[in-house]
Amino acid sequence: MYIRLPSNLTSGNWTIGLVVDSAASAEQASSVEKILSGQAGGPFGELAQFIGTYAGMERAHVSIADGEKPSATIEGKSEIQFQPVLGVDGAPTTVKNAMFGFAPEYKIGSSSGHSDAFGITYEPSYGEAAEFMFSTETAGSVRGR
């Protein structure tokens, strides 16, 4: 999910675009689009009121690597690496039970790389990482990292 947000998040006028792995079925791609664009309701449905421009969904090869320093590559669009902030015990710093988050618990840290899709170009600096699953009865399930 690619997002351009104004400095005041609640003022709306967000721009979002989606890239779904080319290996996903048409049904899976449709489910991802319905969930992340807010059409299926749920947390993303609550945020849909802030979307000013929906740039659509594209398909490309998506590669995700786990481990201590996860990374993601979206063919021809993005290459991003994540480095978690470590706590005093040496374990990744996590956020849990946040008012809004994309997962019930997620790691925070720094990111590096580049990204250019849907007219949204940036060099990442902040990052969040988690395993998650979004699901609705009508749209299906989406699992990610």
Sequence and secondary structure as in RCSB ss.txt:
>XXXX:A:sequence
MYIRLPSNLTSGNWTIGLVVDSAASAEQASSVEKILSGQAGGPFGELAQFIGTYAGMERAHVSIADGEKPSATIE
GKSEIQFQPVLGVDGAPTTVKNAMFGFAPEYKIGSSSGHSDAFGITYEPSYGEAAEFMFSTETAGSVRGR
>XXXX:A:secstr
 EEE  SSGGG  EEEEEEEETTS HHHHHHHHHHHTTTT HHHHHHGGGEEEEEEEEEE EEEE SSS EEEET
TTEEEEEEE B TTSSB EEES SS SSSEEEEEEEEEEEEETTEEE   EEEE  EEEEETTTEEEEE 
